[in-house]
Amino acid sequence: MPYPETTDAFTVTSVKDWSNFTRQEVPLKKFEEDDIDIAVDACGVCASDVHKITGGWGTDIPLPLCVGHEVIGKAIKVGSKVKDIKVGDRVGVGAQIGADLTCGNCKADQENYCPNQLDTYGAKYADGTVTQGGYSSHMRAHQYFTFKIPDALDTALAAPMLCAGLTTYSPLKRLGAGKGKKVAVLGLGGLGHFGVLWSVALGAETYVLSHTESKKDDALKLGAKEFISTKDKKWAEPWKFTFDIILNCADATDRFNLPDYFSTLKVNGSFHMVGFPDKPLPQIMAQAFAPNGCSMGASHIGNRPEMIEMLDLAAKQNVKSWVETIDISEKGCKEAVERVYKGDNVRLKSTTKNPQTPSQFNHHLIASEMPSVFLNKALPPIDRPENPLPSLLHTPSGLALIELQGTIHFPPPSTSSSTTRIGKLVFPLYDPDSADPSDTKWMKRVYFYIGENQRMTGECKKLAKPVAVVRKRLVGEDGDVDMEGAEGAGGEELEIVEIRLLDVRLLLKMAEGMCVGYPSGYDQLETGATNTHNPELHPTLQNKTHAQ
């Protein structure tokens, strides 16, 4: 590829065929002395990417188009006028890549509202070259819109901050979120989880509003004081005149009864939108704003000082976005945007093995907030027969078989205990709130993660007959097993003591979200067999492993 004249990119070539990507070279703008060339290491998959390529925000799209505006990589070429960034620095680019930098807005640090701003993808430079995003090998960006990434931040975790993070951080700062303020984050997806993280980091008392009750545990783990379900028609009544700010991160505002949300604001409170639906907002009367003098507004990403401040805050307070990775290619890009379209809050991480050989891609998908079962080492069993499996594994028949392909190396027994979290099972298509008990779409795929870099892919199947013996016990607050069966503050545990396909023991824990443990007492598992104990081997799941 004759880089730097072009970049190797995954592109969309048709709005009608928006989820099919074509790998091709696309041109870059002419290099200027304020520019930085970046070898892309990571790029977030933002909801904006999907709105763009589906035509949800307008069908006048320059094609072919490479999207992606949460980009982190290495600076490999730096113009003579560039300050503060040198070749080899780890840098990031967000959703804006240009502005005139001379207008009143730009001079007032409001370049994100510049009338001549350029989006990172889908805009046109003066010479007609289309801006192309981060689903690519390289990018070319102006120094003002390129940011050094603090050493304390992991590349994969920091990438989503460059759009979703800034989009939520900026309005919270401008509206005064902090100590003594109450902030409600509406919607707990990719944007919403950042809203909670920033609100908590800034010191505000933080709440989450959502119609998806299964997100309660995630809201609390992120630091929210309380989760408020909006499913009940009268949900707002106990919360009137409560919040200083509602940060609306939801993508379904067109279906909301907005006066209910307005009623929960304090006098002069703000309902602020950063999630933009494709459809128009619902009609409301002006009188809806009068009872508490509230206001409704929106914002567009953030400015350079806010980006720098946000990244610094994340580094100092160890703020971490929720992400995971899967392999990606043209097929992976398709899966990524389709999952975002369905609400799976996907993030994309791409890593080039050699920046000078962009054909050697090793891409990864980073996704957040998919239903999952965490994995811990099993505790000793207690004899007490019980029944059902956790609801996450319920099927119409009440039974499910998880079939996994691949090899996983667990932490060595010497470095792990019953409280050591070693991984998780992820169900990307599972909808716990589905009203249709026959809905089994979630069984199409299962991911089994160990640590940060190991993954197995599998699927869920319905079973006609039981294949496991299950028993139940209670656990105290300190994690000790309650032999007498008295109710423990820590919750209850379900243990699969026998899987008839494999004679092994697994633990399903429901104290802090459901957990499933790897077999205790074995170093290696293979289909249909168990190996004898060898302290020099790591526990391993190998070939085709089944678990219920």
N, C-alpha and C positions, 0 to 999 in steps of 0.2 A: 504493500500500500504506500503511495507517495505522500505519506504524512510529512510535513504538516499542512499540505493543501487540502486533505480530506481526513475524515475520521471514520473508523469502522463502526457501524451503528446498526442497532435493531430498530427498524422503522415500520410505521403504519403507512399503507399506501392507499387505503380506502376507508371512508367513514362507515360504509355499509359492512365492511369486513374488518371492523376496528380491532378485533382481538387476534388477528393473524399478523405476525411480524415477519418482515423480510430483512435479512442481513445484507447490508450493502454499504458502500462508501458514499458519504455525503460531504459536500464542500464546507470548508470553514471560511470565515471572513479573512481578509488580508491582515496579516500580523502588523500591529502598530506598537509603538514604544511604551504605551501604557498597558499592554496586554501581557497575560501570563498563559502559557500552555500547560495543561494539566493532563497527566496520565491517570485515568479514572480507576479508583480502587473500589468505590462504593457509591450506590445511588439509591435513594428511597423511592418507592412506588407510592405516589401521593394520589388522593382522590381526584385532585385537579387533573392528573394525567388521564384518568378515565373520562371525566367530564369533557376534556378536550377531544380525545380521539373518537368518542361516541357522538360528537356533535351536540352534546347536551348544552353547551354554552355558545352554540353557533356552529354552523356547518361550513363557514368560509375558512377552511384550514389549508395552509400550504402543504402539499404532499410531494414527495414522501416526507414524513415527520418522525423524528426521534424525540421522544418525551423524556421526562425525568429531570427534576430540579432540586434534588437533595443530594448533592454530589460532593464526594471527598476523594482526593487523590494527591499525587505528588507533583509539585511544580518542576517541570523539566526544561522550560525556557522562560526567561524573564526579560521584559523590555527595559531599555536604558532609563526610562522615567519611573520605573516601579520602585517604590520605597517599602521597606519593612518585610518584603518577601524575597527569598533567594532560592536558587535552584536546589532541590532536595527537600524543601519545606513541605509539610503536610498541610494542605489547604482545602477549603470548601467553597462551594458556590450554591446559593439558594435560588429562589424563584425569580429573581431580578438580575439581569446581566448588563443593563445599560440605562442611562438617563443623560439629559443634556448637561447636568451639573452646573448650569449657569442661571437657571430660572429662580424665582423667589422661593419656590418650594424646596428646591435642592439646596439653596444657600441657607435655608432654615432647618436643615437636616430632615427634610420631608421628601427625600428623593423617591420614596415609594409611591408618592402621589404626583410625580413629575408628569406633565402632559406628554412628554416625549420619552417616557420610560420604555424599556425593552424587556419583554419576558424572556426567560432563559431558553424557551423553545417556542417556535411558532410565530416569532416576530421577524421583522425585516430590517437589516441595516440599510444605511443610505445607498450602498451599492447594490441592493437587492438581495444580498445573501440572507438566507433564512437562518435564524438561530436554532441550533439543534441541542438537545438535552443530553442527559447523562447515561442513557442506556447505550453507551458507546465506549470506545477505547480512549478517546481524548476529547478535551474541550479547550476552547480559547475564550478567556474572560478578561474584562477590564479590571485593573487592580482595585478599584473602589468597591467592586462587588465580589471580591475574592478575600477570604478570611483565613488567617492562620488558626489551626485547630489546636487547642491546648493539649499538651502531652498527656494529661491525666484522663483524657476522653478516648474511649475505644472508637475506632473508625466506624464499625457497624452501628454502634449505639448512638454516635453523634450525627450520622448522616440524616436521619429523620428530623433532627432539630433544626436543620437549615431552612425548612419550610414550615412543616407542621409545628415545630417548636417555636419558631419566631412568630408565626401567625397567632399563637395563643399567648406568648409572653408579652408581646407589644401592647395589646389592649389592656391586659391586667396591670401592667406598669402605668400606662397612661390614665387608667381609671382609679389608680390608687390602691390596688390590692396590697394588703400587708397586715401587720398586727392591728387588732381592733376591728378589722373588717370581716364580713361574712360573704363568702363567694360560693355560688352554686354553679357547677359545671353541668351543662345540659348535653347529654350524649357522651357515652364512654367508648369511643372508637379511637382511631389513630390521633385525631386532633384532641379529643376529650381527655385521653390519658395524659397528654402533655399539659392540658389545662389544669388538671389536678396536681401534677408534679410541680408546676411553677407556682400555683397558688399556695401550696404547702411550703415550698421553699422560700416564698416571700413572707411567710408568717401569718397568712390569713386563715381563718376558720373555714374549712372547705367542706362542701357537700356535693353529692352527685345526684342529679335528676335523670332518671331513665325509665322507659317502659319495659326494659328487659331485666327482669328480676334476677336472672342468673348472673348478672354482672355485679351483684352486691359484694361478693367476696373480693373481686378485683378492685372495686372502689375503695374498700377499707384497706387493702394491702398497699394501695397507692398512697394512702395517707388521709383519705377523706374521713371526717368525723362521723358522717352518717350518710346512708344511702336512702334516697326517697323514691319509691316507685310511683310512677305517674299513670299506672294502669287504671286505678280507681277514678271514676269521674269526679269525685270530691277530694282528690288528693291534695289540692292546694289549700283547703280551708284551714288546717292547723298551722300553715306556714305563712299566713298573711303578714305583711310588713316585716319580713325577716331578713332578706338578703340585700346587701349593698350592690352586688353585681351578679347578674346571671350571664355567664359566658356560654352562648349557644354554639355548640360544636356539632350539632346534629345535621343530618342531610335530609331531614323529612319535615322541615318547618312548615311546608305547604299543607301538612295534615294536622298541625297543632291548633289547639284552642288558645290562641295567644293571650287573651285577657286573663286566663287562669295563671299563666306564668307572670304576667305583669302584677297581679294581685299579691304575689309573694315578695315583691320588692319593697324596700323601705322608701320613705319619702325622698324623692329625687334620685331613686335608684336607677340603674342602667341595665337594659336588656341588650346585650351586645352580640352581634352575629359574626362568626367566622366560618361557619358551615353554610355553604350556598347551594340550595337545591336547584335542580334544573327547572322546576315548575315555579310559577308565581306564588308569592306569599298569600295566605288567606285574607279575605277582606275583613277589615275591622273598622269599628266606629272610632272617631277621634276621642270620644268620651272614655275609651278604655284606658287612656293615659292620665285621665284627670284625678281619679281617687287618691293617688299617691304622687302625682306629678312626675311619674317615671318617664324615661326616654328610651328610644330604641335606635340603635345605630349599628354600624358595621365598620370593618377596617380591612386593609389590604397589606398583608405580610407585616413588615416592620422596617426600620431604618438601620443604617450601619452602626451607630452607637448602641442601639438595642441589641443587635446581633452579637456584638463584641461583649456586651454586658451579660447577655444570656449564656454564652459559652463559658464565660468566666464563672458565673454562678453555678453552672452545671459541674464545672471542674472542682470548685471549692466545696460544694455541698454533695458531691458524688451523686448527682442526679443521673439516673439511667433510664433510658427508654426501654420498652418491652419489645423485644424482637426475637426472631428465630430465622434460620436459614435453610433453604432447600436449593438444589441445583437448578440452573436456569440456562436456557438457550432460546431459539425461536419458540419452541414448545413451552418453555418455562415462562417466557414473557406473556404468552397467551394465557397461561394458567394464572399468572400474577394479576393481570388486569381484570380477568373474569372474576377472580376471588374478591378483588377490591369492589368490583361492580355489585357483587352479592353481599358486601358488607363484612368481609373477612379481615380488613385492616392490614393489608400486606405491605411489607417493605422489601425493597430489592437491594441486594449487595452483590456487586460484581468485582472480581479480582483478576487482574491480568498477570499471568505468570512472567511475562517479559514485556515491558512497555514498548520495546522496539519491535515486538512481534505480536501485533494486536490480534492476529488470527488465533492465538493460543489463549482463548478465554476460559476462565474457570469461574462461572457466575454462581451466585447464591441468592436465594430469596429470603428476605427477612420479614417475618410476619408477626403481628402482635394480637393478643386477645382472642385466640381461638380456644374453644373448650379443651381442657387437657386434664390428665391424671398424672400427678407427680409420683416419682418412684423413690422409695426409701428401702434400706435394707430391712429384711424381715425380723420381727421379734419372735421369741419363743412362743409356741402355741399354747392355748388353754382349751381343754375339752368342754365345749358348750355348743351343741348343735343349734343352728339358726338357719334362716333362709335369706331374704332376697339379696341379689347383687345390687351395687349402687346404681342409682337411676341413670347415671351417665352411660352405663352399659346395657340399659334396658332396650329391648327390641319389642315388636308386637308379641313375640312369643315369650318375652322375658329373658331370653338367652342370646348371647352373642359370642362368636369366636373371633379372636384377633389373630390373624396370620401374618407373621413378619418374615421378611427375607433379608438376609445379610449377616454380618458378623459385628458384634459389639464387645468392646473390652471395658469391663467395669473397673472402678478403683480397686486396688489390692485390699484384701481383708484387713491388713495391718493399719490401713489409713482410713477405715470406714467403721461406722457403728450403726445402730438402729436409727439414729437421728440424722445420718448422713444422706442428704438428697443427692441422688446420682443421675437423675434424668426425669423424663416425663413422656407420657403418651399423649399425642395431640389428635383431636378429631376435627379437622377443618370444616367439614360440612354438617356438623351436628347442630341442630336447633333445639335447645332444651325447652323453648317456649312454643313449639309447634302444637297447634290444636288438633292436628290429625295424628292419631296414634299409629296409623299405618305408614307414616312418613319415614322411610328408611334411607333417604338420600345420603344421610351422614355416614352410612356404612361403606361408601365407595372408597374411602381412603383413611389410613391411620399412619401417623408418623411417630417413631420411637426415637427419642433424643437422649444421648448420654453426654453430659458436659456441653461444651460449646461447639464441638466439631464433628461429633459422630451422629449418624442418623441411619435408621432403617425405615423402609417404606413397607406398608402392609395394607390389609383390608379387613373389614369386619363382615362377618357372615351370620345369618340367622341359623340357629340350631333347633332341631326338632326334639332333642332329648338332652337332659342334663349331662354334663361331662365333668362336673367338679363337685366336691363336697365342701360346703361353706359353713363356717361357724362364727359366732359373734362374741365379742368381749368388750368391756368398757375400760377406758384409760383415764387415769387421774390427770390433774393439771400438770404434774411434773413428768408425765409420760409413762409412769409406772403402770403396769397391768394391775387392775383391781381383781384379785382372785375371788373375792366374795360376790362380785357382780353388782356392787353398789354403784350408783350413778357417779361418774367422774366428770370433773369440770372440763377435761380435755376433749370429751366426745367419745364416740364409739369406733371400734375397728371391726372390719370383716376380714376373716382370713380364709383364703382358699387353701385347704389342707391337702387336697388331692386333685390333680388334674389327670384324668384318665388317659390322656394322650401322652402325658409326661408325669412321671412320679416325682413331683417336686412340690415345694411349698411357696406360695406367694401371699403377700399381705396387701389387703386393701384397707387403707386408713382414711377415716372421715373426720379427723379432728380439726384440721385446718385445710379444707378442700380435700378431695379424695386423693389418696396416694396408693400406688401399687408397688410392692417391693420385689426385688429380685430374689431368686431362690436362696434360702439360707443353707449353708453347709456344702454348697457345690461351687466349684471353680469354673466349670464349663457345662453348658447345656447344648445338646444336639437333638435334632428331631428323633423322637422315639428312644432316647437313651440319656443316661446321666453318667458323667465321668467321676472317677474316684477323686478324693481330695488331694490336691497338690499345691502346697503353700507357695510354690514359685510361679504358679500361673495366676493370671487375673481371671475373675469370673467372666465368662463369655457366653453370649447368646450367639449361636452359629447356625448357618443354613436356614432352615425353615422352622421357626419356633412358634408354638401355639400357646395362648393364654386366654383364660376366660375371666 
